[in-house]
Amino acid sequence: MINFEKRLENLKNRRQGTAERDRLEKGMYSLYGDLRPTEAHEKLHENAAIKYVIGSMAAVSPESTRVSKDEGERVSSTLLEMLRTSGIYAEAKMQGSVALDIHIEGHSDVDMLILKSDIITIQGPALPETNYSAPSDTRPMVEIVKELRLQSEAKLTTRYHAAKVNTSGAKSIALSGGSLKRKVDIVPSSWHDTHDYQRTKLEYFRAVNIYDKDNHALIENKPFLHIKKVNDRDAQYSGNLKKVTRLMKNIIADMPEYKKTKAIKLTSYDIAAIAYSMNESLLCSQYLPLTLLENLRSYLLIISYIDDRRNSLIVPDESRKIFNNEEKVEALRILYNEVNELAEAVQKAINPLKEKYDGDVLKNRQVVFF
């Protein structure tokens, strides 16, 4: 049986930090109690089960998100200036969950791409009327971005000596502690101009090549096309794509550890892609928000056990299948079971006398916000 009071406590701690951490950050003594603000889902005149579902779908406060973004930009700006003193020119762009506002923690990690700005690669052949010229640096691009990575490691370690600077990651340098209010991941990379970008000059069509330190290789992806497509579809469905994404991420966060270790094979990127692929299942009246839980439950059941349907699903930027290995299929089925258990528990909280699960109970349950 799900302990919804405990889940609400976990949810608040994720979204706002623990009460003790909040007091320390505000410089208050413990006798002042819990100073964290009350959120909209906590004010609902509903049972704990419904509060948990609504809270799990809600965005982290704009204030916390702003701090995360500001910290990522502050660290990256400092790094860019230090690189410039060594003759290395780069620019910074944010990617990931914070950029999309689908993070579920108030103190979320921030992903900052550090991109070489003076040397790029292109998808060949260059299209007519483009004006690309040969770079003065004739080294292979992988060597150029490797230098960017090594210089970034050295400069960040020197500058943030009071913080923990972890340089062991294959694709990113992780900074935490010290004066930092958030963990910041620095991702050295370079631009790659696709034909779509050459044709349109729309930045979301630009690809990036991320340096993989372990394999000394560049890995191409399209984070800005992913952001663009997720944002567009989320707007099409009145914010419901991001609500479902956050709901799935919170459900995984609240799993027992033995399940979570398998479920996290689905990355945040994969989870957003699953929500993106739901299409019309994201349709939901704002007054009937539990419909999203039932629609998610039904959708995950279908793609968990109908192979052709699951195997046809691709990520928003169309670069690969969502379920590109068996570990993710296993993670999907674990996630479905947890969502199914949650839906059944919510129905029980709404109507304790109804023994058989009926998704219409959730679909027809109005929730009024004051």
Phi, psi and omega in degrees: 000137182281131175268095186289331176297320178293320179295322177296322177296315178299319180298315180296319179296323177293315188284327186237357187083161180293159179300321180295317179296321180297317179296318180297317181293330179268357179070030182259156175276158184298337183292346179282353177073203183277110183265004183289143182292153176277130182266168187302318183292334179286339181272353181297141174273063184224169177286169185297327181298313180292319177302319180296314181297313181296317179295325180291336180272344187282151176288149170298152185305144178303327181295314179294320179295321179297318178299318179299313180295316180299320181292318177300317180290325179295312181295316182293322178297319177298316180296316181301320180293319179293322178295322181298326179294341177258012178078019178251120186253129184211170175223163185243141175220141178272142174225179171090195189294321180294319178300326181269353184060042175240016176285155184244002180240138177296328180255056185285151170295149179241127179264120179240117172284132172249107191250130172305129185258344186255350180224129180228168169246161181227155171282121183265162353287151178301138182288156178303148177072013169265154187238054178278138178240158181293135180288153177287332177272112186266004178295154173302146183301326180298326178288324180293317181284332173298317178299318177301318179296311184295320178293323178295318177301312184296316184288322179292321179296321179288316185288318184254060185292337179274347180264168173270119178247105183265111182259010185277345182295144182294321187244349184214160173253123186257126178245136179205159177078193182062230181274358185283132177276342180220157171283132182239129176255121178262126187240095179295136187196184179215160178281147172225113185275109179286169176298322178299319178291317179301325183283321190251335186064021176272122189299330182293348174273353178285135174265164174234148174250112182268136181281126176261104185296322184294326185248004182045061183213159174259134181246121183274136168210176186230072185295330184279332172291321176300312180299315181300312184291319178296316179298318181295315181289326177298318178295323179300326182249034169056037176085004186283335177297314181290327177298315180293322178299312179297321179301312179298318181294322177291322178298317177296319180298330182265005178289153168301151187302323183293334174274320183300321181300334177270321184294330182286002169296337169277112181284169174303322178299316179295318183295318176298324179293322177299312179298319179301321184284352181289336177050240186298341177292351177273354178292129184193132174293144178296340180272351181234057188294338179291347173304323181297323177295314179294318179296322177295315179303313181295319183292315180296326176299315182298309185283344177289324191237356173254101189301315183298321180293314181295316185290346179273352186277131179237158180290160185305324181275003174065025183274339180195171173286151177295311184260079186263011170202164185290333178299324179288328176294316177298318179298320178301315183291326174296316179298316178302314181300321179290319178295319178298316179297320179296315180299317179296319180293323178293317177300318180298322179291328179283315184223088184297339184275346182274115186275319183271139181293136178220110183300336180295336177300317178288318184295331184261002183272109180282141176238124184253126177263136181257000000 
